[in-house]
Amino acid sequence: MRRAKLKLLRGLAGCCAQFCLLLGSLSSVALAQAPMELSRAVRAYGVEHGGANSSSFRYALADLDDDGRDDAIVLLSGPNFCGSGGCTMLVFRGTEAGFTFVSSINIVLAPIRISPYSVNGWRSLIVYTKDKGDVVLHFSGTRYPADPSLQPKVRQVELEAASSAIQ
């Protein structure tokens, strides 16, 4: 009888420890919440493009235009922004006041990477497309191309040198 109680207590202790670890990991996820200015910019994009709720997204911050400020790469999720080919990706420029919209790219799947190479002052982005695999998006001077399936496959050397943004 005593051994059975001891075994039960050990099981409960193990369960409590796992529960505490789960709670700890949830609070670290909460700490990774998007900056308020970025959430505001993403919401504004959703309102301007059909009024759809764009509150669910993954993001990465990186200085894409070498101005010393973090810019944002956002991968939207949900039925309003995703289809069978992928989801909408947004790029925002970091400013003193927050984030301003730069580009919308359709049918993107993770992973999203940042190339070490720049074109027209902005780093090239490498995205995964369902039909072509990894392709490279070059900045035109005003935006990134909207349809990655029309872009060239990335060279292996560029892919290997790229840094991960969104997995």
N, C-alpha and C positions, 0 to 999 in steps of 0.2 A: 504494500500500500504506500509506504513511504517513498519507494523508488518511483512509483507511478506519479506521485505528486511532484517529485523532484524533476522528472522528465517533462511533465506538463509545464512547470515553472521555467525550465530551460527553453522549451518551445516558445512560451510567451515572451521571454526575454529576447530571443532571436527575432521574433516577429516585431517586437517593439523597436529593436535596433534597425530593422529593415524599413519600418515605417518612418523613423527619424531620418534615415538617409534619404528616403523619398521626399520628405518635407524639405530637407536641406537642398536637394536638387531643384525642387519647385521654386524655392525662394531665389536661387541663383538665376533661374529663367526669368523671374519677375524683374530682377535687376538688369537684365539685358533688354528691357523695354526700349522701344524707339524713342529718340528725343522728341519732345513735345512739338517742336517746330517742324520736324519731318512728318509726324503724324498729321499735323494740320495741313501740310502741303499735299500729302497723299489723299486726305479727305477732300480737299478742294479739287483735286484732279477728278475724283469720283463724281462729285457734284457737277463739274463742267462737262463730263462725258457720260451723260445719260442719267445722272442722279443715282448711280449705283453705289452701294456701300462698299468702300474700299478699305475697310478697317483691318482686314486680315492680310498681312504681308510679311515677307522676310526682307531683311535689308543688310547692306554693308556700307560702311563709311570709309572713304579713301579719297585722297587728293588726286583727282583725275586730270585737273588742268594746271597743276603746279603753281597754284596761287597761294599756297600755304594754308588753305581751308579745306576741311573735309567736304567732299561731295557725297551724294548718296545714290546707290544702286538699289532699286526696290523691285522685288518680284511679288506681284499681286497674286492672290489666290481666291478661290470661290467661283461659283458658276457664272458670275457676271464678267469675269476677267480671264477665265480659262476655258479651253476647249480641248478637243482630242489631240491637237497638235502642240499644246503648251499653254503658257499663261502670258499675260502682259508684263513686260519689264519697263520700269520707268527710270530715268536718270534725272537727278536734281543737282543744280549747282549750289554749293554752300555759299551763303552771303552773310554779311554782318547781321542782317535781320532774320535770317532763317534759311530757307531753301526755295529756289525758284526752278520751275519746270524747264527741262532742256529737251527731253526726248521720250517717246513712247515706242517700244519695240514689241511686236506681236509674236506669238507662237514660240516662246522661249521656254526651255526646260533647264533645270539646274544640271550640272554645275555651271556657275558663272565665274569667269576668271578675268583678271586684269593683266593685260599685256605689259611688258616692260617698254614697249615702243609707243610713240605718240605720233598722231597725224593731226595737223591743223591745231596744235596746242593741247589736244586732249588725248589721254591714253586710249589705246584701242581696247575693246572688250571682246572676250571670247565667250560665246554662248553655245549651248548644245541645242541642236534642232533634230526633230524626229527623223527626218528624211536624209539629212546630210551629215549628221554628227556634229563635231566641233567646227564652228565657223568664226571668222573674225569680223568685227564691226569697227570700221574706221570712221572717225568723226569728220563730217563734211565741212566744218567751219561754222555751222549753225545747229546741227543735230546728228544723231546716229541714224543709220538706215532703219526704216520701220519694219522691213521684212527680212529676217536673217536667212531665210531659205534661198534668197537671191544672192547671198554673199559668198565669197570664196572660203573653201576649207582652210583652216589654220595650218601653217607649216609646223612640223613637229618640233623644230628648235624653238619657235615662239611659244608653243604650248608648254614645253618643258620649263621655260623661263618665266611663265606667268605665275602670278600669285592668286590664291583662291579668295573669292569674295563671298559667294553663296553656294553652299553644298546642297 
